[in-house]
């Protein structure tokens, strides 16, 4: 893995502003949506839309998204899954709805720094098919949490070393 990292040439950062669609599948995420919408609102990257895909929520998630997103400058859309269900179906519905150059997915219980989309866009060029970013777990600091963080780091590290 170390050999792979050091032997890969350093990429040049993409300066082109691609249109980005951020797809957020959600089911019963009422407690997490305020932090997510706030972190999307402060993105430094401006050329993006947010597509919230409701996967049969039974709580107030839909009303909360409508209220929170309406109070922002975000270009946002809300899709309700009708026939299918599950995260995969929600992402597929978001992709079918969107008409952008890059698709970015995140979970409704996540939040990100203000340069998140800028860094993702910079990583793409004409030869890039997919970019995976690091995940930091918050909350309790149990042995399981530490193990999960190590697993994420290992997956990303080996993916980056592979060319």
N, C-alpha and C positions, 0 to 999 in steps of 0.2 A: 504494500500500500504506500509506504513512504517513497519507494522508487517511482511509483506511478505519479505521485504528487509532484515530485521534483523534476521528473522528465517531461511533464506536460508544459507546453509553452503557456505563458500568462495571457489570458484573453484581453482583447481590447474592449473597452466599454462602448456599448451601443449608445449613440447620441440621438438616434432617431426616436421620435415620439410615436410609439405604436398606440393604437386604440386598445384599451384593455377592458375586458368584462370580468368583474369579480362576482363569482357565483357563490351564494351562501345558502346551502340547503339547511333547513331547520325543522325540528319537531319539538314542540314544548320547551322552548328556550327563553321564556319570558324573563327569567332572572339574569340572563347574559346579554341581552340585546342592547341595552343602553351603552355598555362599555364597547361593544363591537361597533355600533353606529358612530360613537364618539371617535374611535380610532380611525374609522374610514373618513370621517369629516375632516380630519386634520392632515390627510395625506398631502404631501408636497407635489406629487404627480397629479396633473389636472385632467388628463385625457382618459377618463374611465367612467364606467357605469357600474352600478351594483344591481345584481339580479338576485333577489331573495326568493327562494323556492320553498313554499310551505309543503311539508310532507305530513299532512293530516294532523296538524297540531290540535290539541284539545284544551289548551290553555289560552291566555290572552296574547300570544305571540303576534298574531296578525294585527291586532289593534295597536299593540306597542310599536311594531315596525312602522305602521302607517303614521302614527303620531310622531315618533322620533325622526323618521326620514323626512317628513314634511317640514320639520323645523330646521333642516339643513339645506345646503346648496347642492347636495348630491343629485346626480341623475340616477334615479332608482326605479326599479320595476318590481312588482310582486306577482309571482305565479303560484297558483294552487294546483298541486298534483290531483288529478281526478281519478284516473283508472289505475295507474301504477302506484307503488310506494317504495320507499327506501332511498338511501343516500345516492346510489347509482342512478336510479330513475330521476331523482331531483337534479343531479348534475347534468344528465342527458337533456332534460327539459330546459335547463338554463342555457346549454350550448345551442340547442335548436332555436331558442328565442333570440339569442344574441347575434349581432352582426359586427364583430370586432376582429382585430388581428391577433390578439393574445387572450387566452382564457386563463384566469387565475381562480383557484378554488380555495376556500377556507371554511372552517366550521363556525357555527354561531357562538360557540363558547370560547372563541379565540379573540385576541386583540393583537395589534401590531403597531410598530413605531411609525412615525410620520414619513419616513423614507422607504417604507416597505415596497410600494409599487415602483418607485424610482429604481431601486436596486434590482427588482425583477426585470423591468424593462431593459436596464443596462446589460443584463446577462444574455439577452437575445440578439442574435444576428441571423443572417440568411441560412446558416448551417445548424442552428440550434432548434431542436425539436421539443425539449422539455427542460425545465429548471426545477430543482427541488431545493427548498430552503430549510434552514435549521428550525427546530421546534424546541422551545423552552417550556418546561412544565412548571406551573405555579401551584401553590397550595401546600399541603402537608409535605414534610421532608422525610418520608419513610424510606426504608431499604428498597421497596418496590419502585418508588418514584426515582430513586437514584439509578436503579437498574434500567428503567425505562428510558431515562435520559441518556445513559450510556449506549443503549441499543440504537436510539435515534442518531446519535453522533457517529456510531460505527457505520450505519447504513449510508449516511450522507458522505462520510469520509471515503468509504470504499467506492461509492458512485463517482465521486470526484476524481479518484485515482485511476479509474477505468477510462480509457480513451477509445 
